[in-house]
């Protein structure tokens, strides 16, 4: 019975860490893992293994609230938040290599203009 309880607790705690981060609880620049959709104002900065459904676990960063003039390197699949502009051409980023060829351009640099 103790083992069953310990497994249930571990499952609940593990699931809680994989839930989509809450924008209300995050500070600008915070990084989290999610198996769900990318929350508004967040960007994908990498992939970290597989979720239970077989999809990629996303490493996401809170971009909303970062100061004007900030830049981030995001994976090609990432949404670009309002007020951010893509700068330059796609580049290769190791943390974004889970999808596609590890040597192909798979990331973009974005810059906060407003």
Secondary structure as GFF3:
##gff-version 3
##sequence-region A 1 114
A	DSSP	alpha_helix	2	17	.	.	.	ID=ss1
A	DSSP	beta_strand	31	34	.	.	.	ID=ss2
A	DSSP	beta_strand	42	50	.	.	.	ID=ss3
A	DSSP	beta_strand	56	62	.	.	.	ID=ss4
A	DSSP	beta_strand	71	75	.	.	.	ID=ss5
A	DSSP	beta_strand	84	91	.	.	.	ID=ss6
A	DSSP	three_ten_helix	94	96	.	.	.	ID=ss7
A	DSSP	beta_strand	107	112	.	.	.	ID=ss8
###
